[in-house]
Amino acid sequence: MDQSALYLSLEEPKRSDHLWRYTPWRRIHPTGTIGEIPELESPNVRIIGIDGEEVSGGISLDREIVQTEDLPEMDPVTDSFLRSITENSRLVLNVEKGFISDTPIVLDIDAGDSMCALHLSLNIGRMAEFELVTRIRGECEWFGLLRTGLIGAGCNINDVFLSLLDSGTMLRVDSIGIGGDSSIRAGTISSGTENTKSDLRYKMGQSGGSLWVLGSILSAESMHLDHHIEIQHEAPETYSRLSWNSACGGDSRTIGTGMLRVADGAKGADAGQLFHNLLLSKNAEADSIPELEVLEHEVVGCGHGTANGPIDESQLFYLESRGLSTKEARDSLISAFLNSTLSKMGSEKLHEWLIGLLSDELEALND
């Protein structure tokens, strides 16, 4: 059965499903008519350095088809739908074995002003070491991104997703397999879209892997940003941490749902997740639902937690007493809150570049 036929054969997801509890599929579908599979444009994609210069050697974008196995189990609705609409919009990011880059690399995706979608397959060779920023920008009404693929054994990679879309709706699905003894930091920075639905899944199928999943989410006005993160520990001696910070202003709503799955046989697994939400207005809403499914008895630890709260008035007063205006003090506290996860996403060079972008977004929030 091809992907279009598979999608059309599926029932609409129920709200009782963990993934669709807060954002129904009908709200995210490009037309709202879930029986339709629209024809969408392809975005413009290029590889550049953070200085804007072209990158060559060891890393490339190609149009070959990569069949990948041993990926996390995915949601059938979004998987089949995205594969259907990206039939003619598929790219492979090929990274050679042992590739090393001292300069962060930007995968720049210009969505333009039309509805568009992309299937990006990751084919990252063993022992690669680099920082990758996948940057989405544009004014499109709807954007869909499916990322699938494997990260080879022994890699050391900082993988940051940066959403700078001006408005509209974004559907993002990640299905990534992590090789043995690899160290991965997967960061998400999100602001701008009116509606976002993300389903991010990672499978640790080989022993010795280490994964940090980090989020710095900024919402305002009437934004609705829904992120689901699932980490599957399938192999022994694997480590993961999920740390997700959301700052919510205006009438916006953010949702963060986390699922840590530790399979029978994943001895020595060490997993934890923590959600923090900063409420910037009385009408803002934040929901966090951390969940665990542990089938192995011999684990190092499996924990979860969540916390919501407004800006600390005593901290605000302290900064104002040191000469900052109320706006400056407030912005400083919001920046510090988001920076607690942002600072863990990569090197100092990458962090400084991201901080500059975050400052621009924060200014836009207060306009």
FIFI-526140 format. One record per residue (C-alpha): residue number from 1; residue in one letter; y, z, x. Coordinates in nm, 3 decimals. Layout:
REM residues N
NUM, A, Y, Z, X $
...
REM end
This chain:
REM residues 367
1, M, 0.000, 0.000, 0.000 $
2, D, 0.339, -0.094, 0.143 $
3, Q, 0.619, 0.161, 0.157 $
4, S, 0.812, 0.026, -0.144 $
5, A, 0.503, 0.035, -0.366 $
6, L, 0.420, 0.382, -0.238 $
7, Y, 0.768, 0.512, -0.320 $
8, L, 0.764, 0.363, -0.670 $
9, S, 0.423, 0.519, -0.737 $
10, L, 0.547, 0.872, -0.668 $
11, E, 0.681, 1.114, -0.926 $
12, E, 1.030, 1.258, -0.902 $
13, P, 1.019, 1.578, -0.689 $
14, K, 1.020, 1.900, -0.889 $
15, R, 1.287, 2.164, -0.839 $
16, S, 1.009, 2.416, -0.775 $
17, D, 0.937, 2.233, -0.447 $
18, H, 1.069, 2.425, -0.146 $
19, L, 1.250, 2.114, -0.022 $
20, W, 1.421, 2.025, -0.350 $
21, R, 1.509, 2.367, -0.482 $
22, Y, 1.886, 2.331, -0.443 $
23, T, 1.950, 1.957, -0.422 $
24, P, 1.756, 1.725, -0.657 $
25, W, 1.649, 1.386, -0.526 $
26, R, 1.850, 1.214, -0.798 $
27, R, 2.169, 1.357, -0.645 $
28, I, 2.091, 1.212, -0.301 $
29, H, 1.953, 0.871, -0.403 $
30, P, 2.209, 0.593, -0.323 $
31, T, 2.250, 0.482, -0.686 $
32, G, 2.127, 0.790, -0.873 $
33, T, 1.862, 0.574, -1.042 $
34, I, 1.553, 0.688, -0.858 $
35, G, 1.343, 0.389, -0.963 $
36, E, 1.567, 0.156, -0.762 $
37, I, 1.526, 0.055, -0.397 $
38, P, 1.862, -0.099, -0.307 $
39, E, 1.924, -0.343, -0.022 $
40, L, 2.148, -0.176, 0.236 $
41, E, 2.334, -0.290, 0.545 $
42, S, 2.242, -0.207, 0.904 $
43, P, 2.485, 0.007, 1.108 $
44, N, 2.618, -0.093, 1.448 $
45, V, 2.441, 0.105, 1.722 $
46, R, 2.509, 0.125, 2.095 $
47, I, 2.438, 0.352, 2.391 $
48, I, 2.739, 0.484, 2.584 $
49, G, 2.837, 0.781, 2.802 $
50, I, 3.067, 1.051, 2.667 $
51, D, 3.341, 0.878, 2.868 $
52, G, 3.289, 0.562, 2.662 $
53, E, 3.130, 0.362, 2.943 $
54, E, 2.813, 0.159, 2.892 $
55, V, 2.486, 0.316, 3.010 $
56, S, 2.223, 0.107, 3.186 $
57, G, 1.890, 0.168, 3.353 $
58, G, 1.605, 0.384, 3.229 $
59, I, 1.716, 0.400, 2.866 $
60, S, 1.745, 0.117, 2.614 $
61, L, 1.755, 0.021, 2.247 $
62, D, 1.491, -0.229, 2.143 $
63, R, 1.361, -0.381, 1.821 $
64, E, 0.990, -0.349, 1.883 $
65, I, 0.777, -0.165, 1.630 $
66, V, 0.630, 0.163, 1.753 $
67, Q, 0.336, 0.313, 1.565 $
68, T, 0.346, 0.686, 1.626 $
69, E, 0.073, 0.933, 1.547 $
70, D, 0.054, 1.311, 1.557 $
71, L, 0.391, 1.365, 1.388 $
72, P, 0.479, 1.646, 1.147 $
73, E, 0.369, 1.598, 0.789 $
74, M, 0.667, 1.457, 0.600 $
75, D, 0.795, 1.458, 0.245 $
76, P, 0.640, 1.145, 0.089 $
77, V, 0.942, 1.060, -0.128 $
78, T, 1.209, 1.051, 0.143 $
79, D, 0.969, 0.909, 0.404 $
80, S, 0.856, 0.613, 0.194 $
81, F, 1.207, 0.552, 0.057 $
82, L, 1.374, 0.545, 0.399 $
83, R, 1.099, 0.326, 0.544 $
84, S, 1.148, 0.086, 0.253 $
85, I, 1.524, 0.047, 0.290 $
86, T, 1.507, 0.022, 0.670 $
87, E, 1.246, -0.252, 0.685 $
88, N, 1.504, -0.476, 0.856 $
89, S, 1.696, -0.199, 1.027 $
90, R, 1.467, -0.043, 1.285 $
91, L, 1.541, 0.039, 1.647 $
92, V, 1.343, 0.208, 1.923 $
93, L, 1.508, 0.432, 2.181 $
94, N, 1.293, 0.377, 2.489 $
95, V, 1.330, 0.624, 2.774 $
96, E, 1.135, 0.563, 3.092 $
97, K, 0.906, 0.822, 3.247 $
98, G, 1.102, 1.049, 3.484 $
99, F, 1.442, 0.928, 3.361 $
100, I, 1.723, 1.166, 3.465 $
101, S, 2.091, 1.153, 3.369 $
102, D, 2.361, 1.395, 3.482 $
103, T, 2.602, 1.259, 3.221 $
104, P, 2.545, 1.320, 2.849 $
105, I, 2.451, 1.001, 2.665 $
106, V, 2.589, 0.909, 2.322 $
107, L, 2.392, 0.707, 2.072 $
108, D, 2.693, 0.585, 1.875 $
109, I, 2.615, 0.481, 1.516 $
110, D, 2.905, 0.315, 1.333 $
111, A, 2.818, 0.318, 0.964 $
112, G, 3.132, 0.124, 0.869 $
113, D, 3.239, 0.125, 0.504 $
114, S, 2.922, -0.009, 0.338 $
115, M, 2.607, 0.175, 0.232 $
116, C, 2.365, 0.149, 0.522 $
117, A, 2.050, 0.300, 0.675 $
118, L, 1.860, 0.308, 1.004 $
119, H, 1.509, 0.395, 1.122 $
120, L, 1.531, 0.515, 1.481 $
121, S, 1.205, 0.564, 1.670 $
122, L, 1.205, 0.783, 1.980 $
123, N, 0.976, 0.684, 2.265 $
124, I, 1.059, 0.931, 2.542 $
125, G, 0.848, 0.922, 2.856 $
126, R, 0.708, 1.221, 3.042 $
127, M, 0.928, 1.434, 3.270 $
128, A, 1.257, 1.292, 3.138 $
129, E, 1.571, 1.508, 3.171 $
130, F, 1.890, 1.417, 2.985 $
131, E, 2.132, 1.509, 2.707 $
132, L, 2.157, 1.287, 2.400 $
133, V, 2.422, 1.299, 2.127 $
134, T, 2.347, 1.097, 1.814 $
135, R, 2.694, 1.048, 1.664 $
136, I, 2.738, 0.914, 1.310 $
137, R, 3.084, 0.795, 1.211 $
138, G, 3.240, 0.575, 0.944 $
139, E, 3.363, 0.569, 0.586 $
140, C, 3.048, 0.455, 0.406 $
141, E, 2.955, 0.583, 0.062 $
142, W, 2.592, 0.644, 0.160 $
143, F, 2.408, 0.667, 0.491 $
144, G, 2.038, 0.718, 0.556 $
145, L, 1.876, 0.801, 0.889 $
146, L, 1.505, 0.834, 0.962 $
147, R, 1.419, 0.951, 1.314 $
148, T, 1.056, 0.956, 1.417 $
149, G, 0.880, 0.971, 1.750 $
150, L, 0.738, 1.166, 2.038 $
151, I, 0.896, 1.352, 2.329 $
152, G, 0.666, 1.329, 2.630 $
153, A, 0.517, 1.619, 2.822 $
154, G, 0.730, 1.807, 3.073 $
155, C, 1.065, 1.685, 2.937 $
156, N, 1.389, 1.883, 2.945 $
157, I, 1.615, 1.743, 2.672 $
158, N, 1.921, 1.853, 2.477 $
159, D, 1.921, 1.651, 2.154 $
160, V, 2.242, 1.693, 1.951 $
161, F, 2.312, 1.533, 1.613 $
162, L, 2.682, 1.501, 1.528 $
163, S, 2.795, 1.397, 1.181 $
164, L, 3.156, 1.274, 1.165 $
165, L, 3.134, 1.071, 0.846 $
166, D, 3.459, 1.087, 0.650 $
167, S, 3.298, 1.128, 0.308 $
168, G, 3.006, 1.005, 0.098 $
169, T, 2.641, 1.111, 0.101 $
170, M, 2.399, 1.137, 0.392 $
171, L, 2.021, 1.160, 0.387 $
172, R, 1.872, 1.253, 0.724 $
173, V, 1.501, 1.294, 0.798 $
174, D, 1.362, 1.388, 1.140 $
175, S, 0.992, 1.391, 1.226 $
176, I, 0.952, 1.471, 1.595 $
177, G, 0.645, 1.557, 1.801 $
178, I, 0.701, 1.768, 2.114 $
179, G, 0.486, 1.727, 2.423 $
180, G, 0.327, 2.002, 2.628 $
181, D, 0.547, 2.208, 2.860 $
182, S, 0.862, 2.039, 2.728 $
183, S, 1.187, 2.230, 2.675 $
184, I, 1.394, 2.094, 2.386 $
185, R, 1.724, 2.205, 2.235 $
186, A, 1.790, 2.032, 1.904 $
187, G, 2.145, 2.087, 1.777 $
188, T, 2.313, 1.984, 1.452 $
189, I, 2.689, 1.972, 1.402 $
190, S, 2.786, 1.873, 1.050 $
191, S, 3.113, 1.831, 0.865 $
192, G, 3.283, 1.566, 0.655 $
193, T, 3.025, 1.433, 0.409 $
194, E, 3.055, 1.528, 0.044 $
195, N, 2.676, 1.557, 0.011 $
196, T, 2.420, 1.602, 0.286 $
197, K, 2.045, 1.643, 0.257 $
198, S, 1.858, 1.697, 0.585 $
199, D, 1.485, 1.747, 0.631 $
200, L, 1.418, 1.825, 0.998 $
201, R, 1.057, 1.873, 1.107 $
202, Y, 0.915, 1.940, 1.451 $
203, K, 0.550, 1.959, 1.555 $
204, M, 0.446, 2.153, 1.863 $
205, G, 0.102, 2.004, 1.905 $
206, Q, 0.054, 2.071, 2.277 $
207, S, 0.061, 2.404, 2.459 $
208, G, 0.355, 2.527, 2.662 $
209, G, 0.631, 2.366, 2.454 $
210, S, 0.964, 2.540, 2.395 $
211, L, 1.205, 2.452, 2.113 $
212, W, 1.547, 2.580, 2.009 $
213, V, 1.689, 2.444, 1.680 $
214, L, 2.060, 2.519, 1.650 $
215, G, 2.314, 2.452, 1.375 $
216, S, 2.695, 2.466, 1.358 $
217, I, 2.789, 2.368, 1.003 $
218, L, 3.146, 2.352, 0.869 $
219, S, 3.208, 2.290, 0.499 $
220, A, 3.523, 2.277, 0.288 $
221, E, 3.660, 2.156, -0.046 $
222, S, 3.360, 2.069, -0.270 $
223, M, 3.109, 1.973, 0.000 $
224, H, 2.740, 2.032, -0.068 $
225, L, 2.542, 2.052, 0.260 $
226, D, 2.168, 2.120, 0.236 $
227, H, 1.954, 2.150, 0.550 $
228, H, 1.581, 2.216, 0.560 $
229, I, 1.421, 2.293, 0.898 $
230, E, 1.047, 2.315, 0.951 $
231, I, 0.876, 2.401, 1.281 $
232, Q, 0.499, 2.360, 1.302 $
233, H, 0.315, 2.551, 1.578 $
234, E, -0.018, 2.374, 1.613 $
235, A, -0.105, 2.452, 1.977 $
236, P, -0.142, 2.780, 2.172 $
237, E, 0.137, 2.929, 2.382 $
238, T, 0.430, 2.761, 2.207 $
239, Y, 0.779, 2.906, 2.158 $
240, S, 1.051, 2.832, 1.902 $
241, R, 1.379, 2.978, 1.782 $
242, L, 1.591, 2.863, 1.488 $
243, S, 1.954, 2.981, 1.488 $
244, W, 2.174, 2.835, 1.213 $
245, N, 2.544, 2.918, 1.155 $
246, S, 2.743, 2.789, 0.856 $
247, A, 3.113, 2.843, 0.786 $
248, C, 3.193, 2.771, 0.420 $
249, G, 3.541, 2.729, 0.272 $
250, G, 3.699, 2.600, -0.049 $
251, D, 3.452, 2.541, -0.331 $
252, S, 3.182, 2.423, -0.092 $
253, R, 2.818, 2.521, -0.078 $
254, T, 2.578, 2.525, 0.214 $
255, I, 2.204, 2.571, 0.197 $
256, G, 1.971, 2.647, 0.484 $
257, T, 1.597, 2.670, 0.428 $
258, G, 1.364, 2.736, 0.717 $
259, M, 0.987, 2.721, 0.735 $
260, L, 0.788, 2.838, 1.037 $
261, R, 0.422, 2.741, 1.022 $
262, V, 0.175, 2.885, 1.273 $
263, A, -0.165, 2.722, 1.243 $
264, D, -0.498, 2.890, 1.292 $
265, G, -0.574, 2.856, 1.663 $
266, A, -0.210, 2.861, 1.782 $
267, K, -0.272, 3.177, 1.984 $
268, G, 0.025, 3.322, 2.167 $
269, A, 0.281, 3.147, 1.947 $
270, D, 0.627, 3.304, 1.945 $
271, A, 0.854, 3.198, 1.659 $
272, G, 1.171, 3.329, 1.497 $
273, Q, 1.456, 3.215, 1.272 $
274, L, 1.798, 3.353, 1.186 $
275, F, 2.064, 3.223, 0.946 $
276, H, 2.428, 3.340, 0.954 $
277, N, 2.684, 3.237, 0.693 $
278, L, 3.060, 3.296, 0.715 $
279, L, 3.232, 3.277, 0.376 $
280, L, 3.595, 3.162, 0.409 $
281, S, 3.695, 3.171, 0.041 $
282, K, 3.595, 3.355, -0.274 $
283, N, 3.451, 3.037, -0.430 $
284, A, 3.241, 2.930, -0.132 $
285, E, 2.866, 2.978, -0.160 $
286, A, 2.593, 2.996, 0.102 $
287, D, 2.219, 3.023, 0.048 $
288, S, 1.965, 3.091, 0.322 $
289, I, 1.592, 3.107, 0.268 $
290, P, 1.379, 3.176, 0.576 $
291, E, 1.003, 3.154, 0.520 $
292, L, 0.692, 3.207, 0.730 $
293, E, 0.336, 3.078, 0.704 $
294, V, 0.124, 3.243, 0.973 $
295, L, -0.250, 3.169, 0.982 $
296, E, -0.313, 3.293, 1.337 $
297, H, -0.355, 3.666, 1.410 $
298, E, -0.297, 3.660, 1.787 $
299, V, 0.074, 3.577, 1.806 $
300, V, 0.352, 3.715, 2.024 $
301, G, 0.580, 3.748, 1.723 $
302, C, 0.702, 3.576, 1.407 $
303, G, 1.028, 3.696, 1.254 $
304, H, 1.310, 3.586, 1.029 $
305, G, 1.645, 3.706, 0.897 $
306, T, 1.965, 3.606, 0.722 $
307, A, 2.316, 3.747, 0.683 $
308, N, 2.623, 3.650, 0.477 $
309, G, 2.977, 3.783, 0.497 $
310, P, 3.352, 3.708, 0.500 $
311, I, 3.582, 3.708, 0.802 $
312, D, 3.605, 4.058, 0.947 $
313, E, 3.948, 4.192, 0.847 $
314, S, 3.959, 4.432, 1.142 $
315, Q, 3.906, 4.145, 1.385 $
316, L, 4.172, 3.942, 1.206 $
317, F, 4.416, 4.234, 1.226 $
318, Y, 4.342, 4.283, 1.596 $
319, L, 4.421, 3.921, 1.681 $
320, E, 4.738, 3.927, 1.470 $
321, S, 4.849, 4.243, 1.650 $
322, R, 4.819, 4.048, 1.976 $
323, G, 5.071, 3.788, 1.857 $
324, L, 4.858, 3.529, 1.681 $
325, S, 4.961, 3.401, 1.341 $
326, T, 4.720, 3.453, 1.052 $
327, K, 4.615, 3.087, 1.072 $
328, E, 4.563, 3.104, 1.449 $
329, A, 4.364, 3.425, 1.422 $
330, R, 4.151, 3.285, 1.140 $
331, D, 4.084, 2.962, 1.328 $
332, S, 3.988, 3.157, 1.639 $
333, L, 3.733, 3.363, 1.449 $
334, I, 3.583, 3.056, 1.280 $
335, S, 3.562, 2.875, 1.613 $
336, A, 3.398, 3.174, 1.781 $
337, F, 3.143, 3.198, 1.499 $
338, L, 3.046, 2.830, 1.520 $
339, N, 3.059, 2.835, 1.898 $
340, S, 2.788, 3.101, 1.916 $
341, T, 2.533, 2.829, 1.837 $
342, L, 2.733, 2.534, 1.972 $
343, S, 2.744, 2.685, 2.319 $
344, K, 2.363, 2.687, 2.335 $
345, M, 2.324, 2.316, 2.260 $
346, G, 2.377, 2.184, 2.610 $
347, S, 2.552, 2.181, 2.945 $
348, E, 2.909, 2.289, 3.010 $
349, K, 3.019, 1.925, 3.024 $
350, L, 2.863, 1.853, 2.685 $
351, H, 2.994, 2.178, 2.539 $
352, E, 3.355, 2.101, 2.637 $
353, W, 3.328, 1.758, 2.477 $
354, L, 3.185, 1.902, 2.156 $
355, I, 3.446, 2.179, 2.143 $
356, G, 3.720, 1.915, 2.144 $
357, L, 3.562, 1.744, 1.845 $
358, L, 3.510, 2.074, 1.664 $
359, S, 3.877, 2.162, 1.712 $
360, D, 3.976, 1.836, 1.543 $
361, E, 3.746, 1.908, 1.251 $
362, L, 3.884, 2.260, 1.217 $
363, E, 4.239, 2.126, 1.204 $
364, A, 4.135, 1.882, 0.932 $
365, L, 3.986, 2.174, 0.737 $
366, N, 4.327, 2.342, 0.725 $
367, D, 4.532, 2.032, 0.636 $
REM end
